[in-house]
Amino acid sequence: MGKITKIEIITRQSKFEELKEALNAIGITGMTVTHVLGCGLQKGKTEVYRGSKFKIDLLPKVKVEIVVHTVPVQDVVDTAQKVLRTGQIGDGKIFISSIENVIRVRTGEQGGDAL
């Protein structure tokens, strides 16, 4: 069984469509997308509503989870960085972790065959 890797990308919602298209172009055929809330260096932002200021501590983000077996991990990382980097705080994070095994429930296939 070859190496299976999970890549999690957390970024701005406004960049998701561009990221999805770029990942499709390098051969990524499946992903899980979750709308999440989070904060990092941005520490939220202050908004004014009906004349009153209030702080929004958790900002809306998109979390994209990809499991790769045949597409090189570095290609995914390079593509994501190219699309997402604006140079501003809030561009996001990329997490990479090894996957021990994958099992397709319907057929019982395991490893790379299950992807």
C-alpha positions as a LaTeX table, in Angstrom:
\begin{tabular}{lrrr}
\hline
Residue & $x$ (\AA) & $y$ (\AA) & $z$ (\AA) \\
\hline
Met1 & 0.00 & 0.00 & 0.00 \\
Gly2 & 1.41 & 3.42 & $-1.01$ \\
Lys3 & 1.47 & 6.45 & 1.23 \\
Ile4 & $-1.90$ & 8.13 & 1.87 \\
Thr5 & $-1.89$ & 11.74 & 3.07 \\
Lys6 & $-4.61$ & 14.05 & 4.35 \\
Ile7 & $-4.31$ & 17.75 & 3.58 \\
Glu8 & $-6.53$ & 20.22 & 5.42 \\
Ile9 & $-6.73$ & 23.77 & 4.11 \\
Ile10 & $-8.45$ & 26.50 & 6.12 \\
Thr11 & $-8.92$ & 29.80 & 4.31 \\
Arg12 & $-11.21$ & 32.69 & 3.43 \\
Gln13 & $-14.62$ & 31.86 & 1.99 \\
Ser14 & $-14.03$ & 34.24 & $-0.91$ \\
Lys15 & $-11.10$ & 32.11 & $-2.17$ \\
Phe16 & $-12.89$ & 28.75 & $-2.16$ \\
Glu17 & $-14.13$ & 28.63 & $-5.79$ \\
Glu18 & $-10.73$ & 29.62 & $-7.16$ \\
Leu19 & $-9.05$ & 27.00 & $-4.94$ \\
Lys20 & $-11.52$ & 24.29 & $-6.01$ \\
Glu21 & $-10.89$ & 24.97 & $-9.71$ \\
Ala22 & $-7.12$ & 24.97 & $-9.26$ \\
Leu23 & $-7.21$ & 21.67 & $-7.34$ \\
Asn24 & $-9.41$ & 20.08 & $-10.00$ \\
Ala25 & $-6.88$ & 21.17 & $-12.62$ \\
Ile26 & $-4.08$ & 19.18 & $-10.90$ \\
Gly27 & $-6.18$ & 16.03 & $-10.60$ \\
Ile28 & $-7.91$ & 16.29 & $-7.23$ \\
Thr29 & $-11.19$ & 14.45 & $-7.75$ \\
Gly30 & $-12.71$ & 14.57 & $-4.28$ \\
Met31 & $-12.79$ & 16.84 & $-1.27$ \\
Thr32 & $-14.83$ & 17.50 & 1.84 \\
Val33 & $-15.76$ & 21.13 & 2.48 \\
Thr34 & $-16.93$ & 22.50 & 5.81 \\
His35 & $-17.90$ & 26.03 & 6.78 \\
Val36 & $-16.13$ & 26.77 & 10.05 \\
Leu37 & $-15.51$ & 29.67 & 12.42 \\
Gly38 & $-12.07$ & 30.52 & 13.71 \\
Cys39 & $-9.54$ & 33.11 & 14.72 \\
Gly40 & $-5.80$ & 33.35 & 14.49 \\
Leu41 & $-3.64$ & 36.43 & 14.18 \\
Gln42 & $-6.64$ & 38.41 & 12.92 \\
Lys43 & $-8.25$ & 38.28 & 16.38 \\
Gly44 & $-11.62$ & 39.08 & 14.83 \\
Lys45 & $-12.87$ & 42.48 & 13.83 \\
Thr46 & $-15.01$ & 45.29 & 15.21 \\
Glu47 & $-18.30$ & 46.13 & 13.49 \\
Val48 & $-20.91$ & 48.81 & 14.08 \\
Tyr49 & $-24.57$ & 47.79 & 14.25 \\
Arg50 & $-27.22$ & 50.46 & 14.84 \\
Gly51 & $-24.63$ & 52.80 & 16.27 \\
Ser52 & $-23.13$ & 50.30 & 18.71 \\
Lys53 & $-19.70$ & 48.75 & 18.28 \\
Phe54 & $-19.29$ & 45.04 & 18.85 \\
Lys55 & $-16.42$ & 42.66 & 18.29 \\
Ile56 & $-16.68$ & 39.55 & 16.15 \\
Asp57 & $-14.08$ & 37.16 & 17.59 \\
Leu58 & $-14.64$ & 34.18 & 15.29 \\
Leu59 & $-14.52$ & 34.79 & 11.57 \\
Pro60 & $-16.17$ & 32.57 & 8.93 \\
Lys61 & $-13.71$ & 30.35 & 7.05 \\
Val62 & $-13.82$ & 27.34 & 4.76 \\
Lys63 & $-12.08$ & 24.08 & 5.63 \\
Val64 & $-11.18$ & 21.85 & 2.68 \\
Glu65 & $-10.10$ & 18.29 & 3.44 \\
Ile66 & $-8.36$ & 16.27 & 0.73 \\
Val67 & $-6.92$ & 12.76 & 0.92 \\
Val68 & $-4.29$ & 12.05 & $-1.73$ \\
His69 & $-2.57$ & 8.90 & $-2.89$ \\
Thr70 & $-1.53$ & 9.49 & $-6.49$ \\
Val71 & $-1.34$ & 13.30 & $-6.68$ \\
Pro72 & 1.89 & 14.50 & $-5.03$ \\
Val73 & 1.31 & 16.32 & $-1.74$ \\
Gln74 & 3.71 & 19.10 & $-2.72$ \\
Asp75 & 1.67 & 19.81 & $-5.88$ \\
Val76 & $-1.43$ & 20.32 & $-3.72$ \\
Val77 & 0.44 & 22.56 & $-1.27$ \\
Asp78 & 2.06 & 24.63 & $-4.04$ \\
Thr79 & $-1.28$ & 25.06 & $-5.82$ \\
Ala80 & $-3.08$ & 26.09 & $-2.63$ \\
Gln81 & $-0.37$ & 28.58 & $-1.68$ \\
Lys82 & $-0.36$ & 30.12 & $-5.14$ \\
Val83 & $-4.14$ & 30.59 & $-5.11$ \\
Leu84 & $-4.60$ & 31.64 & $-1.49$ \\
Arg85 & $-1.61$ & 33.90 & $-0.76$ \\
Thr86 & $-2.54$ & 37.58 & $-0.68$ \\
Gly87 & 0.12 & 38.62 & 1.82 \\
Gln88 & $-2.55$ & 39.69 & 4.30 \\
Ile89 & $-3.36$ & 38.19 & 7.70 \\
Gly90 & $-6.07$ & 35.58 & 7.26 \\
Asp91 & $-4.79$ & 33.83 & 4.15 \\
Gly92 & $-5.14$ & 30.56 & 6.03 \\
Lys93 & $-3.28$ & 27.45 & 7.10 \\
Ile94 & $-2.44$ & 24.09 & 5.54 \\
Phe95 & $-2.17$ & 20.99 & 7.73 \\
Ile96 & $-0.62$ & 17.76 & 6.42 \\
Ser97 & $-0.95$ & 14.40 & 8.17 \\
Ser98 & $-0.39$ & 10.74 & 7.33 \\
Ile99 & $-3.37$ & 8.42 & 7.03 \\
Glu100 & $-2.94$ & 4.86 & 8.26 \\
Asn101 & $-5.70$ & 3.33 & 6.14 \\
Val102 & $-8.84$ & 4.14 & 4.14 \\
Ile103 & $-11.78$ & 1.77 & 3.82 \\
Arg104 & $-14.60$ & 2.21 & 1.32 \\
Val105 & $-17.67$ & 1.08 & 3.25 \\
Arg106 & $-19.72$ & 0.01 & 0.20 \\
Thr107 & $-17.15$ & $-2.38$ & $-1.30$ \\
Gly108 & $-14.69$ & $-3.06$ & 1.50 \\
Glu109 & $-11.76$ & $-1.83$ & $-0.62$ \\
Gln110 & $-8.81$ & $-0.54$ & 1.38 \\
Gly111 & $-5.85$ & 1.77 & 0.94 \\
Gly112 & $-5.39$ & 3.64 & $-2.32$ \\
Asp113 & $-8.07$ & 1.51 & $-4.00$ \\
Ala114 & $-10.67$ & 2.97 & $-1.62$ \\
Leu115 & $-9.96$ & 6.48 & $-2.83$ \\
\hline
\end{tabular}
